[in-house]
């Protein structure tokens, strides 16, 4: 049972990718945007602004962040900081490898369908992957997973797992039910003579470890750039969502438009996006249609930017109104 659990539970290792895209920072200083060409990502120049004034802090509310087609991260709330990675002076939105995310506090949810898509298209999308055709649902507060184990004889498997968090902020996956080919996994694997280490090798450097029959996942190691840093304090199953909680409550920022329901706000430090560099950042991106969460796609953010409009604030900050990503084909009309 100990070794068998390692195989069929590992495919949920993409769970921490809920936090793959979020932004963060720290600051003072008034905002002033300078429209000058940005140097290539990672290249230091004599004129490149450094971290004067601290790094940008961020606050997000009710944002549906598309990590890739079919994978939506529901950011209910988030506060934190964007910090440049080694070899980079400032965060550059167009290149996620130039910054890492220090999360102070966040609540981020995802549907089983988003996790299923992530695992099928990314986590186990490579030649010789041991698991295929994964399917995820939520049942009685637990996560039910099924799929196909690829070996000499393909085996259909199904598990039911409890999800919790360890004291040091790792995700614990504890199997309470495991079946393969309709039979208890250990019995079937004994008959077939399958070696567990041949099926999947856990690697601590990739954020996966084994504790008895449980699998421990490290969110800081599992996700691709931008890398995340933060204390995961709770994981729960909530109706048809899997929810991660980071950090505590902390102090809210004060965005220029305090009445906005759905937004992303960046305050202080220096940001680069496209050909623009914003020193002493004071940038709020507001959902033009607040009736539902703000649907934002970082990879295609330029389409939403072009379709929206912006307003300067008395403190020389900027409020940008954007349509949801699926509405970015229609240009918004600014105020008269």
C-alpha positions in Angstrom: 0.0 0.0 0.0 2.9 2.4 0.8 4.6 2.1 -2.6 1.3 1.9 -4.6 0.1 5.2 -3.2 3.2 6.9 -4.5 2.2 6.1 -8.1 -1.4 6.9 -8.3 -1.3 10.1 -6.2 1.7 11.8 -7.9 -0.4 13.1 -10.8 -1.9 15.7 -8.6 1.5 17.3 -8.3 0.2 20.2 -10.4 -2.1 21.3 -7.6 0.3 24.0 -6.4 0.4 25.5 -9.9 -2.7 27.4 -8.8 -0.3 30.0 -7.7 1.8 30.0 -11.0 0.7 33.7 -11.8 0.3 36.4 -9.2 2.2 39.7 -8.7 3.7 41.5 -5.7 5.9 44.4 -4.3 6.9 47.1 -1.9 7.3 50.9 -2.3 7.1 54.6 -1.7 7.7 57.4 -4.2 5.3 59.1 -6.6 4.5 57.4 -9.9 6.1 58.6 -13.1 5.9 56.6 -16.3 8.6 57.1 -18.9 7.9 55.8 -22.4 11.4 54.6 -23.3 12.4 51.3 -24.9 13.1 48.5 -22.4 16.4 46.7 -22.6 16.2 42.9 -23.2 15.1 40.9 -20.3 18.0 40.1 -17.9 20.3 42.7 -19.5 21.8 45.3 -17.1 22.5 48.7 -18.5 23.9 51.9 -17.0 20.6 53.6 -17.4 18.5 50.7 -16.1 16.5 51.7 -12.9 17.3 49.5 -10.0 15.1 48.7 -7.0 15.1 52.3 -5.7 12.0 52.9 -3.7 11.7 49.1 -3.0 10.0 46.5 -5.2 6.4 46.8 -6.4 3.7 45.6 -4.0 0.4 44.3 -5.4 -3.1 43.7 -4.4 -5.7 41.7 -6.4 -9.4 41.2 -6.0 -11.7 38.9 -7.9 -9.4 38.1 -10.9 -9.8 35.0 -13.1 -6.2 34.6 -14.3 -5.8 32.4 -17.3 -2.5 30.5 -16.9 -3.0 28.8 -20.3 -6.1 27.9 -22.4 -8.4 25.9 -20.2 -6.6 26.6 -16.9 -8.1 29.4 -14.8 -6.8 30.5 -11.5 -9.5 32.2 -9.4 -7.7 34.8 -7.4 -10.2 35.9 -4.8 -7.7 38.1 -3.0 -3.9 38.5 -3.1 -1.3 40.7 -1.6 2.5 40.4 -2.0 5.6 41.6 -3.8 7.3 41.2 -7.2 11.0 40.8 -6.8 13.5 40.5 -9.7 15.4 37.2 -10.1 19.2 37.0 -10.3 20.6 38.9 -13.2 17.6 41.2 -13.6 17.2 44.7 -12.3 13.4 45.0 -12.3 10.4 42.8 -13.0 9.4 42.7 -16.7 5.8 41.5 -17.3 6.6 40.3 -20.7 9.1 37.8 -19.4 8.0 35.8 -16.2 11.6 34.5 -15.7 12.7 38.0 -14.7 10.8 38.0 -11.4 9.6 35.8 -8.6 6.5 36.2 -6.5 6.6 36.7 -2.7 3.1 36.1 -1.5 2.2 37.7 1.8 -1.5 36.6 1.7 -3.7 35.0 -0.9 -6.8 32.9 -1.5 -6.7 31.2 -4.8 -9.2 28.6 -6.1 -9.4 26.3 -9.2 -12.0 23.9 -10.6 -11.1 20.2 -11.0 -11.4 20.8 -14.8 -8.7 23.4 -14.7 -6.4 21.0 -12.8 -7.2 18.2 -15.2 -6.3 20.3 -18.2 -3.1 21.5 -16.5 -1.9 17.9 -15.8 -2.9 16.5 -19.2 -1.4 19.3 -21.2 1.6 20.2 -19.1 2.5 18.0 -16.1 2.3 14.6 -17.9 2.5 15.8 -21.5 5.8 14.2 -22.5 7.0 11.0 -24.2 6.9 8.1 -21.8 4.8 9.8 -19.2 3.5 7.1 -16.7 0.0 8.6 -16.5 -2.4 9.5 -19.3 -6.0 10.6 -19.8 -6.4 12.0 -16.3 -9.8 13.0 -15.0 -10.5 14.8 -11.7 -13.8 15.4 -9.8 -14.7 16.4 -6.3 -16.7 13.9 -4.2 -17.8 14.4 -0.6 -15.0 16.9 0.2 -12.3 14.7 -1.4 -10.6 14.6 -4.7 -11.4 11.7 -7.0 -8.8 11.0 -9.7 -8.8 8.5 -12.5 -6.7 7.8 -15.5 -4.4 5.3 -17.2 -1.1 4.0 -16.0 1.2 3.3 -19.0 3.2 0.1 -18.6 3.6 -3.1 -20.6 -0.1 -3.6 -19.9 -2.1 -0.3 -19.6 -3.9 -0.2 -16.3 -6.9 2.0 -15.5 -6.7 3.5 -12.0 -8.9 5.4 -9.6 -8.1 7.1 -6.3 -9.9 9.1 -3.6 -7.6 11.4 -1.6 -7.8 13.8 1.3 -5.9 17.1 0.9 -4.2 18.9 3.7 -1.2 21.1 4.5 1.9 20.3 6.6 3.3 22.6 9.2 6.1 23.7 6.9 3.7 24.6 4.1 3.7 21.6 1.9 0.6 19.9 0.4 -0.1 16.5 1.8 -2.0 14.0 -0.4 -3.4 11.1 1.7 -5.1 8.3 -0.2 -8.1 6.7 1.4 -9.1 4.6 -1.6 -7.0 3.2 -4.4 -8.2 0.9 -7.2 -6.6 -0.3 -10.4 -8.4 -2.4 -13.0 -11.3 -2.5 -10.5 -9.1 -4.2 -7.8 -7.1 -3.0 -4.9 -3.9 -1.6 -6.3 -1.4 -3.6 -4.2 -3.0 -6.9 -5.1 -3.0 -6.2 -8.8 0.5 -4.9 -8.9 1.7 -8.0 -7.0 0.2 -10.2 -9.7 1.8 -8.2 -12.5 5.1 -7.8 -10.8 5.3 -4.1 -11.5 8.2 -2.2 -9.8 7.1 1.1 -8.3 10.4 2.9 -9.0 10.2 2.0 -12.6 6.8 3.7 -12.9 7.7 7.1 -11.3 10.8 8.3 -9.5 10.2 11.0 -6.9 12.7 13.8 -6.9 13.0 16.2 -4.0 14.6 18.8 -6.4 11.3 18.9 -8.3 9.3 19.4 -5.2 8.0 15.9 -4.6 8.7 13.8 -1.5 7.3 10.7 0.2 6.2 10.4 3.8 4.9 6.9 4.4 2.0 6.4 2.1 1.5 10.1 1.6 2.9 12.4 -1.1 4.3 15.8 -0.1 4.4 18.6 -2.6 6.4 21.8 -2.3 4.7 24.7 -4.0 7.9 26.7 -4.1 9.7 24.1 -6.3 6.9 22.7 -8.4 5.7 25.7 -10.4 7.5 27.1 -13.5 8.5 30.8 -13.8 7.5 33.0 -12.2 8.7 31.1 -9.2 6.7 31.6 -6.0 7.7 32.2 -2.4 5.2 32.1 0.4 3.8 30.2 3.3 1.0 27.9 2.4 -1.2 27.7 5.5 -4.3 25.8 4.4 -5.8 23.8 1.6 -9.4 22.9 1.4 -12.0 21.4 -0.9 -15.0 23.8 -1.3 -18.0 22.5 -3.3 -16.6 22.3 -6.8 -13.3 24.2 -6.1 -9.9 23.4 -4.6 -8.7 26.3 -2.5 -5.2 27.3 -1.3 -4.6 29.8 1.4 -1.3 31.7 1.8 -0.2 33.7 4.8 -2.4 35.8 7.0 -4.6 38.9 6.6 -2.2 41.9 6.7 -2.9 45.5 5.7 -4.7 46.4 2.4 -3.2 48.8 0.0 -5.1 51.9 -1.1 -5.8 51.8 -4.9 -6.7 55.0 -6.7 -10.2 53.7 -7.4 -11.3 52.3 -4.0 -14.8 51.4 -5.4 -13.5 49.0 -8.0 -14.7 45.4 -7.2 -12.4 43.5 -9.6 -8.8 44.8 -10.1 -5.1 44.4 -10.0 -3.1 47.1 -8.3 0.7 47.7 -8.3 2.3 50.2 -5.9 5.9 51.4 -5.7 9.2 50.3 -7.1 9.8 49.9 -10.8 7.8 47.9 -13.4 8.4 47.2 -17.1 5.8 46.2 -19.6 6.1 46.4 -23.3 8.2 49.4 -24.2 7.3 51.3 -21.0 9.1 51.6 -17.7 7.1 52.9 -14.7 9.1 54.3 -11.8 7.4 54.7 -8.4 4.6 52.5 -9.8 1.0 53.5 -9.1 -0.9 51.4 -11.5 -4.4 50.0 -11.1 -6.0 47.7 -13.7 -9.8 47.7 -13.4 -12.4 45.4 -14.8 -14.6 47.4 -17.2 -17.5 45.0 -16.4 -17.7 44.4 -12.6 -20.7 42.1 -12.8 -18.4 39.0 -12.9 -14.7 38.5 -12.0 -12.0 40.1 -14.1 -10.9 37.6 -16.8 -7.2 38.3 -17.5 -4.7 36.5 -19.6 -1.1 37.6 -19.0 0.3 36.1 -22.2 -2.2 38.1 -24.3 -2.5 41.2 -22.0 -1.7 43.6 -24.9 -5.0 42.8 -26.5 -6.9 43.8 -23.4 -4.7 46.9 -23.0 -5.3 48.1 -26.5 -9.0 47.5 -26.2 -9.2 49.5 -23.0 -8.5 53.1 -22.0 -6.5 54.8 -19.2 -6.9 57.8 -16.9 -4.2 59.7 -15.0 -4.6 60.4 -11.3 -3.7 63.6 -9.5 -0.7 61.9 -8.0 0.5 61.0 -11.6 -0.6 57.4 -11.2 -2.6 55.5 -13.8 -5.9 53.7 -13.8 -6.4 51.4 -16.8 -9.9 50.1 -17.6 -9.8 46.8 -19.5 -12.4 44.4 -20.9 -12.4 40.7 -20.0 -10.1 38.7 -22.2 -12.9 37.1 -24.0 -14.3 40.6 -24.8 -11.0 42.1 -25.9 -12.1 42.1 -29.6 -14.3 45.1 -28.9 -12.7 48.5 -28.0 -14.1 50.2 -24.9 -15.3 53.8 -25.1 -13.6 56.1 -22.5 -15.5 58.7 -20.5 -16.8 61.7 -22.4 
